Amino acid sequence: MTSSPSSVPGWARSARPGRRALLLATSAALMGGMLVPFAGAGTAGAAPAPRPGAPRSDATTESHTVTLVTGDVVRYVDGPGDRDTVTVDRPDGASGGVRIQQAGDDVYVLPDEATTLIAAGTLDRRLFNVSALVRMGYDDEGTGAIPVIATYPPARAKALPATPRGAQKVRTLASIHGAALSADKDGARTFWDAITRTPSARSLDSGIAKLWLDGRSEALLADSVPQVRAPEAWAAGFDGKGTKVAVLDTGIDADHPDVKDRLVGARSFVPGEEVDDKHGHGTHVASTIAGSGAGSDGANKGVAPAAALLVGKVLSDEGSGADSGIIEAMEWAKAEGADIVSMSLGSPVPDDGTDPMSQAVNSLSADGGPLFVIAAGNAYGAGTIGSPGSAEQALTVAAVDKRDGRGFADYLYDLVDRHDGTIPDRSLAFAPSTRRLAKVENTFYGHKKTLGAGYRYDIPDYGPGLGFEEYEQFPDVRTEWVNPLPGDSFWYENHSVLDAEESDRAHEMRSAELDYRAGKGYRAEWFAPVTRPRLGTGYWGPFRTVDNDLQFNITPWTDAGAGHSGSMPENEYDTTSYAFYQGDTQLKKGAGRAGYIGDLSAEKRPYRLVIDSARDAKTWKTSTRTRSEWGFVSGALDEAGPYRADIPLLQLDYAVDTDLAGDVRAGRTTEIGLTSGTQEWLPGAVKANKASLSVSYDDGKHWTKVDLRKKKTGEWTAKLRTPSKGATSVSLKAHAQGPGGLVVDQQIIRAFGLK
C-alpha cells in the first residue's frame, strides 16, 4: 500500500553563508529560520510535538545537519518517539518558502525553488529526503560534498558539457549518457545557481537532462545452493564451464580455497580501498556462484563450480557503495567479456526502475550484453523493489528464507498458500477446488484498444506485500479465481492505463482493502463512467491538526468502481488546480490536487474547497473537464485529543449502465442513479438529505434540470430520454446537501457518451 506525504509550509529568510541558527522556540524560528515540529508516521493517532510546559522526556535525541543541493542548511533533530524537529537556514538569493513533508518514516525538506523541477521529472526528489541522506552518511558530519549524477541528452553525451561551477567531475558514466559529480557543500548555492539560471523553469541548465542523487546501495544476503536444485543441474552436465561471471560486491578473498583457482580478473571501484574483501559478503556470494568446494572437501560447492570469476569491489568494507561506482563497475564487467553479472546488492529505497543504475542495466543488456542477475532484497516492501533490481532488463531474484515460501501462479488465478514457521517437506503444488475460491468478474472499460498494467497484491497480516505489475489489455472482461486470506490479511488491486509511449501511468486506479469468501461471486469494474473527483482509501484524505492547519489531497480521476480512488500522476500539476476559501475570501490557490492551509481561525467557520481538472479530449473520451466544490464547517480540535482529525466531505456517486466504451444508446431512456454521503470509512458517516441533477448535451453550454426520485435507501434516480441526433455525450451537474453545513456541487463535462 502507499503512504502519502503530508506537508507543512515554512518561512524563508536570508542567512549569511556558512551560518546556522539554533532555534529553541517557535518565536525564535520566526525571526531566525524555520522550526517545524511534526508527528511521525503520518497516522491519525500519531503523537503531537511536545507543547510548552509538557514534561520532558529522558529519551535521547540525535541531531544532524544536512546541506541540500539548493544551499539550504537543514538541522534535523530525531527526537524521542514522534517528537522530531526540522530547522532550515536559507542561503543568500533563495526565493520562495520551504515545505516539510513526511512519507512513512522519511522527512523531506522541499524548497519552493525545487518543486517545479521535481514535478517535471528533471530533479531527483531523493536529494531532499533528509532522513535518507542521513542514513547514507551524506549529512555534513559525514561528508563535505553532495554526490550527484547528471544525465545528459544522448546527442550531447559523446562530448559532455563542462562541469557546472561549484562541482567537480568524479567519473564519466557512458552507459547512461552521464557523469558523477561532487558539489562542495560550501559552494552548493553556486552549483544550484549554475544549473538553474532560469527561475521557475521545468528544465535544468548546463545541458543537464536530469540531476540525480548518487545514492548508496547495500549488500543483500540470501540462501542457498540446495534450494535451487543445483545438484540436479550438475548431474545433467551444467556446471558453468565456459561461462564468465562478474560478481560486483564487497570484493574477494583471493586466497580462499574455493575461489582462488576461479578468479580471472579483479578491480576496486571504492576510493581508497583495495579489492580485498574485509567484509565477507563478496567472498560468500562468489563462492556460492562458482566455489570449487575445496575448502569443504567438495561438500559445499557453488551453483556453477566450473565458471570463471571476475570480481568488482563496489561496496566498501562496511557493506555499502556509491551508485556511480556500481555503474562504472557494470561498464567494466561488460568490457571484460562477462556473460553474467551478479549483483547481490540494492538500494534500500523502492523505485520505479528509471534511476541511473536501472538505466545502466537496460543499456548494457542491449545488443547481446551480459545478463544482469540482481537481488530483489531480503524484505518485502509494499509491492516494490529497489534499484537496480527494478530495471526492466534485470533478472531479479527474490529471497526465500528458511521460514517463508512464496509461489507464483498464472495471472488469472491469485492463489496464496501460506505455511507459517516452516517449509513443508512435500510438494508445494497448490490446486484448490473452486469451492475453496472466490470468483471475480473483472471488467475493464475503454473506448479504444489500450495497453495497461495491473496486479492484485496479497497484503499479509505480518507486514507489507510483494508483487510485480503485469501488462493488461483494455477493454476486457475476464474471470479470475482468488482464494480467501487468513486473519487480518487482505487483497489490494492497482490498475493503470499506460501513456502513449507505454512507459508511465497515464491514469491510475487503486482499490480499497478487498476481502473474499470461498464459493462467492464478485464483480469489479475499472475505468467505468462516471469518472470524477472522489475520495478513497488508496490515498490520504483531508484533515485538520491541533495547530489549526489543514491539508487536503483530492483524487480527481476516480472511476465508478466501489472503493476506488484515481489519479493521473504523469501530469496532475498541468491538469488540476485548487482554490480554498473561508466564506467568500480566498485563502489559497495552486496547481495540483493537494495543498496546505495554515493559520486557520480556531472558531468554527464555513470553508469551501474547489478543484478544477481537465484532460485532453483527443486522448480521453469521457470526463474531459470537471469542477467540484465542497462546503464544510471546521473549528479547532481539542488539544487533549488526537493530533489530527479527518474532515468529512460529501462525495457524489453516479450509476449509469454503459457499454465498455462508456456509451449509452442515443434516443433511448436512460436511468441515472445518484448517491451522496461522507467518506464511508470514517466514523459517523452521514448521507445527504437533499440533491438535484441537471444534464447537458452541448458540453455545458445549456443545462436542463431532471426530476429526481428518492428511494427509501437514501439514493436518488432520474430517467431521461437522450437526443437521437446532434449530441455525442451527456454532461452532468449535481448538487447535494447534508447536515452540519455539508454541501457539494460537481460538473462533469462528457460524463458518458452517446452512440
N, C-alpha and C positions, 0 to 999 in steps of 0.2 A: 504494500500500500504506500501511498505517497504522503509525506509530511510536508506541508507547505509553509513558507515563512510568514511571520508577522513582521510589521515594520514600524519603526519609531523615527520621527524626524529629528534632526539635530540642528544646532546653531553654528553658523560659520563665524570664524574670527581670523584675523591675521596674526601669525606667530613669527617671531624672529627665527631665521634658520637655525636649526640645532637646538632650539629651546623647547623644553617640555614642561607643561604646567601640571602640578599635582593638585587635583581638585578634591576638596574634603567635604563639600556640601553642595547642594543644588544651587544655592545662591552664588557660590564661587564659580560654578560651572557657567552660569550665565555671563559672568564677566571674563573668565579666563580660559574658556574652552567649552567642551561639551562633556557632560557626565550623564550617562543613561543607565539606571538600574533596570534590570529586566528579569522576568521569571524564566525558568528553564523549561526545556522540552516542548513548549508551546501547547500545553494541555490546559483544559479549562480549570483543572484543580491545582494548577501549579502555585507554589507559594509566592507571595509578592516579595519585593525587595524590603529590607528592614526599614521600618518607619522611625522617625525621631522618637527617642525615648524607649525604643524596644530593647529588651535585654540583649546583651552582647553574647555572641557565641564564642566558645573557646576553640572551635574548629579552625584549622589552619587555612590560609589562603595562599594562592600562587599569583604572582604578578608578572606580566610580560609586556615588553614594549616592542611594537612592530611598526616599521616604516613601510607604508604602502607605495605602490608604483607611482601614485599621484603626488607623493611627497607628504601626504598626511601621516602624522605620527600618532599611533594608537597605543594607549595603555590599557591592557585587558587584565582585569582582576578576577580570577576564578575563585569566587568566594565559597563559603560553606553552603552546601545544599544548592539551592537555586539562587543564592544571593550573589550574583555576578554584577560587575560594573564595567563600563567602557568609557574611556576618556579619549577625546580626539583633539589634537592640535593641528590647525590648518596652516599650510605653508603660505608664504607671500605669493600673491597673484591668484590664489584659489577663488573660484566663484561658486555661487550656489550653496546648498547646505549638505548635510550628511545624513544618511539613513542607517539605522541599525536594524538588521533583520536576523531572525533566528529560525533555522530549519533543523529540527531534531536537536542534536547536541552542538551544532555548528553555529557560530556567530559571524555574521557578515557585517562589514563596515563599508557602505557604498556611498562615495561622494557623488553628488548630482552630476559632476563633470564626466563621470564614467558610465552612468546608467544608459545613455543613448547608445554608446558603443557596445555595451553588454547586450542590450536588446537587439542590436543589429547583428550580433554574432561575430564581431570583429575584436572583442576583448574578452579574455577568459575570466569568468566570474570567480574562479578559484583564487585569483590574485587578491581578492578582497575577503576571503574566508580566513578570518583571523585565527580561529581555532585550529584549522588545518595547517596554517603557516607555522603556528607554534609547535604543533605535533611534528612537523617536518624539520624542525630546527632552524626555521627561517626567521625567528624573532631577532631583535637587534643584538641580544646577548650571544646568539648562535652564529650570526654571520653579518658582515658589514656590507653585503651586496644583495640585490634582488635577482635571483636567477630566472631568466625568461627564455622563451623560444619564439623567434619571429619567423613566420612563414610568409613567403612571397608568391605572387602570381607566377605560374610556370614560365611565362615568357621572359621574366626577369631573373629566373633562378640561375641561369648559366653564368651571369655576372651579377652577383648580389650587389645591391646598393651599398653605399658607405654606411658604416655603423653609426647610428644616431649619437649625437652629443650626450655625454653623461653615461655612456655604456662602452663596454669592450666586448669584442667577439671572442667566444671561448672555443667554438668548433663549428665547422660547416656540416650541415645535415642534408646531403644531396637528395636522399630518398624522399624527403618531404618538401623540397624546394625551400629550405630554411637554414637558420643558424641559431646556435645557442649564444645568448648574450648575458652579460653580467652588468647590471646597473648599480653603480655605487650609491649607497643609501644617502650619503651626504649630498649627492647631486641628483637625487631621484626626481626633484622637480624639473631640473634641467632636461633630463631624459623625457619626462612626460610632456614638457613644452615642445620638445623636438618632434615628437610623434603625433601631437595633437595641436598643430598650429591653427586649425580651423575650429572655432568653438561650435559646439552642438552638432558637429558633423557625425555621420554614421560610419565613416571610414577613417583609417589612420593615415598619417603622413609618413615620409621617409620610405615610401614604396612598400610598406608592410601591409599584407593582406589580413593577418590576424596575429595578435600577441597573446601567447600562452604562458602560464606558469610552468617553469621547468620543475615539475614536481619530483617527488621521491617515491620509488617503488620498494616493496619489501619482499623478503623471501617467504615462500609458501611451501609448506611441507605436506606430503601425502603418503599413504600406504598403497600398495606394496606389490611385489612381484607375483606371488601365487594368486592374488586376486584377479589378475588379468590373464591367467592361464598360460603364462609363458612356457612352462614345461611342455605343453602340448604343441606349441609353435616350434620349439627346438626339435621335438621328435619328428616334425614334418619337414625339417631342414631349413627353417627360417631362424637364423642366428645373427643376422646383421652384417654378415661378411660382404665387403664391397661397398658398404654404406658409411658415409662420413656424417657424424652427428656433432653439432656445435652446442655446447652447454654454456649458457650465459647465466652466471650465478655469482657466488662469493669466491670463486677461484678454485684451485685444485691443490691437493697434497700430492705432488708429483712422485713422491716416494711410496705412496700407498700401494701395497702389493696387488690390489685389484685393478688398478688403473695405469700403473707405470708403463706397461707394455702396450697400452691402447692409445696413449697420448701422441698426437702428430703436430700439435701447434697450440700456443697459448699466448695471451696478451691481456694486460690490465688496462681497464678504462676508468679506473678510480684514481684520481690525482693523489700522488704521494704514497700509494700502496702497491706492492708487488703482487704478482699473480698468486702467490702462496695463500692457501686457504687457512686463515686463523679462526674462522667462524665454524666451519664444518659442514654447512648446508650444501655448498657446491660439490664437495667430495662425495657426500651422501647421494646427491642426485646423479652425479657422473657414474658412480659405481652401480646405482640402481639401473641405469641405462645400459652401460657397457662393461660392468665389472666382470673380471675373469673368474672370480671366486677363489683366487689363490690364497687370500687371507683366511679362508674358512675351509680349506681342502676341498673346494668345489661345492660346498653346501649352499652358499649364498651367492649365486651368480646373478648378473644383471639380466634385463629383459633381452638385450641384444649383445651377448658377450663377445662377438667377433667384430663389432663395429669399431671404426676409428673415431677418436675423440679430438675435437677442437674445444678449447676452453677459453672463454672470455670472462674476465673478472669485472662484473658490472655493479656488484653490491659490495659495500665496504665490509671490514671485519666486524662491524656492528650489525650488518644484515640489511642495509638499505643503500640505494644509489640513485643518482640523478637520471631523470628520463632521457635527457640528451645523451648521456654516456651510454645508456642502453641502446638508443637508436644508432649511435656510432658503432657499437659492437655488432648490431644486427647487419649493418652495411659491411662490416669486416667479415662476418661469417659467410655472407653470400660471395664476397670476393675470394674467399679461401676455398670455395667449392663445396660448402656444406649442403648435404641433401636434406637434412632435418635440423631445425634449430629448436632446442628445448629450453623453455623459459619457465621455471618454477618460481615465478615472481609476479607481482602485480601491484597496481595502485590500490590503496585502501578506500578510495573514493569511487563509487559506481559512476559509470558514464555511458554515453550512447554510441561509442565506437568511432567518434570523429576526432579524437585528440591526436597529438603528434605521434605517439607510439603506435596507435592503431593505424594511422595513415602510413607509417613506415612499414608495418606488416603487410598492408594491402599493396603498397608499391613494390616492395621487394619480392612478394609472392608472384607478381605478374611475370609473364613471358618465361615460364619454366623455372622460376625462382624456387628456393627451398620451401619446404613445408614447415610452418611455424606451429609447434605444439606448445600450448600455453596453459598455465593453471588458471582455472576459474576462481580459485580461492577456496579456503577450507571452511568458510562460514557462508551460509546462505543469506543473501541480502536483498530482501523485498523484490525479488524477481529480476534483479540486475546483477551484473558483474563489473569488475573494474578493468581498466586498460592494463596491458594490451590484449587481454583475453577477449575483450569486447569487439575486436576487429572482425570485419566481415569475413576475411580470408583466413582467419586463425582457426586451427583445430583446437578448440577449447575443451579442456578436460576438467570435469568436476571431481572433487574429492569424495571418496566414500570411506568413512572410517569404520572402526570395528563395532560401532553401536548403531549405525544408521544405514539402511539400504534405500536406494531410490530406483524406481523403474520408469520406463518410458513406454507410451502406447501411441497408436495411431491417433491423429488429432480429432477424429470423430468420436473417440472414446476417451473420457477423462477418468482414469482409474487410479486410486491410491491404495496401496496395500502396506500398512504400517506394521512393523514388528519392533515395538519399543524395547530397548535394552539389549537386543540380541540380533544376530544374523542367523536365520534359520538354517538347519542342516538338511534342507530339502530344496527342490526346485522352486524358484521364485516366480514361476508362471502363475498368472492370476487371471482367471477366466470366469468371472461370476455370471450367474444366470440373470436374465432380465428382471426376475423377481426381486433381485438384490440391488437393482439400479433404478435411477430416475430417468425418464425420457424427456428430453428437452427439444422442442422445435424452435430452432433459432432462425429468425428471418432478418435478412439484411436488405435494406432499401437502397435504391439508387436509380437515377433516370438514364444512366448510360453505364456501359461496362467499365469498371474501375478496379484498380488494384488496391487492396487494403492489407492490414496486418492486425493480428489479434491473438489473444491467448486467454485461457481460463486458468487462474492460479489457485492452487490449494494453499491456504494460509494455516499452518498448524498452530495448535494452542501453545506450543512451546517457543515460538519465535516467528520470524518473517519467512515468506515463501520464496520459491525459486521457479523461474520459467523463462522461456525464450519465445518471443512473438514469432508467429509464422505467417507467411503470405496467405491472403484470402482474396477471393474474387467477389465483387458486388455488382449487381444484386444477386441474392442467392437465398435459398431455403434449404436447410439441412437438419437432419435428425441426429441428435447427439445423446449418448448414454453416459450418465455420471453416477458415481457411487457416493452415498452419503459419507460425511466425515465425522469422526468421533469427537466427543467432548465439545470444547469451545472452538474447534477448528471451523473454518468456513471457506467457501469458494469466492473468488473475485474475478470479474471479467473486464478486459480492456480491449477495445477495437478502434481502429483508426482508418480513415480514408487517406491514402498517401497523396502527395503533391504530384505535379506533372512530371517532375524528374524522378519520382518514385524513391526519393531519398529522405523524406521527412514527413511528419504527420501534418496533413492539412486540416483534418477535423478529427479530434479525439473524443471518444466517449468512454466514461468509466461507470462501472456498476456500483451498487451498494454491496454489503455483505450478503452472500447467497447461501441458502441452506436448502438441501433437497431431501426428500423422503423416498425410500425404496418403494417401487411399484406405482409411484405417482407420475402424472404428466404435467409438463410446464411449457409455457410459451414465452418467448422473449423476442422483442423487436428492436432493431438497431437502425438509427438514422431515419426513423419513420417520422412523417409530419405529425404534429406541428413542432418545428424546431424554434426555440425561443429562449430568452434568459430564464433559467430555473435553477434553484439550488439543489444540491445533492450532497451525499456524504463523501464523495470521492475527492472533494476539495474542502478546505476550511472555509467557514462562512463568517458572516458579520458578527462582531462582538464589541462590547464596551468594557473598559477596565476601571478600577478604582481610581486611576489617575485622571479620570474624566477625558479620556481619549477614546476614539472609536476607529475600528478598522473593518473593511469590507472586502469581499472577494466574490464577485458575481460571475458565475459561469454563463456566458452569453449565448452558447450554441447547444443547448440541451435538447435532445430528441424527445419523442413521446414515450420512450421506454420507462417503465416503472423503476424509480430509484436511481435513474441515470443522472449524470452531470457531464456537460460537454464544453469543450473549448476549441479554439483554433490557434494553437500555440505558436505557429510559424509567423503570424503577422498580427497578433492581437493589439499591438500598440498602434498599428496603422488603421485598424478597422473598428476599434472600440474606444469610446471616451465616456467620461463620467462627470457629473456635477452634483454637488452636495449642498443642501440648503437648510437653514434654520428659519422656518416660516418662508418668507419671500426673499430672505437675504442669502445670497450665495456665499458659502464659506470656502469652497474649494472646487476646482475643476482640473481635469488632467486626462492624459491618454492611458489606455489600458482598462482592465476590468477590476483592478484592486487599488485601494487607496487608504490613506490615514488622515484623520482629522483630530487635532488636539485642542486643548483649552476649551472644552465644551462647558456650558453652564451646568452647575450642579442641580439646578431646578429642572423639573420635568417640563420639557418643551417639545413642540412638534418639529419633526425633521422630514426632509424629502431627499431621496437618492434617485438620480436619473441616469440611466445607461442607454447610450446610443450605439448601435452596431450596424455594420454594413459589410457585404461581401460581393464579389464580382458576379454579376448576373450571367456572364458568359460561361462561368465555371459551375455555378450553383443555380439550380432551377427554382428552388423554394427558399423562403425566408431570406430574401436578399437584403432586407433592411428591417430593423426593429427599433422600437423606442419603448422603454419601460420606466415607470415612475412608481416608487414605493413611498408611502407615507406611514410614519410611526411616531410614537411618543417615547422619549427616553430621558432619564434623570440619573443622578449619582447613585452608585452602588454602595451598599453597606460595607464600610471598611472592615468590619468584623467578619464578613463573609468571604466567599471566593474572590480571587484577584480579578477575574473577568467573568462576564456572563454573555451568552449568545443573545442575539437580537432577533426576535420573531418577526418575519416579514410574510405577508400574504403571497402565495405562489399561485400561478394560473396554469391549469392543465386542460388540454383540449383533446377531445376524442372525435376522430373523423376516419371513416373507413375508406382508405385509398388503395390503389394497386401499388405494386413495388416501385413504380416510377413516381409515386406521390400524387397521382391524378385521381379525380372522380369524373363521372360522365357529365358532359355539358347537357343542359336542357332537362335534367332529371332532378328529383327531390333528394336532397342530401341532409342528413341529420348531423348536427354538431353537438357534442357534449361539452359542458363547461363545469369545472370544479375549482374551488379556491379555498385554501387554508394555509395556516402557517406550517413551517417545517415539521413534517410528521414525526421526526425522530426526537424533537425537543419535548421536554415535559410540559404538560398543559397546552398542547396544540389545540387551536381553535379553528373553526370553519367560518367562512364569510357568510353574512346573513343577507346580503343584497348584491345583485350583479346585473350587468347589462352587456349587450353584444351588438356590434354593427359589422356590416360586410361591405367590401368594395370590390368592383370588378375592373377598375382602371388604376391600380397601384396607389390607392389612397386619395385620388383627386375628389371623389364623391363617395359619401358613406350613406348606407341605408340601415336603420335600426331594425333588428329582428326580434320577434317575440320569444321570450324565454319561459319555459315551464319548469317549475321547481319540483323535484321528486322528494319523497319522504326521507331519502338518504342524504339530502342536502345538495345533490348535484342539480344542474340545470340542463335542459336540452332545447335545441332550436331546430326547426325544419325549414329549409329554404329551397326554392327551385332556382337552379343556376341558369344563366342565359344559354341558349342553344347556339348563339353566334356572337362574335365580336369580343369575346373575352377568353383569355388563356389561363387565368388564375383567379383565386379568391384570396383577398386580404382580410384580416380580422382586426377589430378594435374592441377590446374588452375592458370592463371596469368592475371592480369588486370592493366591497366594504366589509369590515369586521368590527368586533368590539374593541374598545380601548384606543380608538383613533387609527386603526389599521385600514389602509386603503392601497389599492394597486390599479394602475392604468397601463395598458400594453397595446401597442400597434405592431402588427406583423405583416409586412408587405410580401405578397405572394406566399401566403401560408401553405397553400396546396394548389395543385394545378388542375386544369380542366382539359378534357380530351374529347 
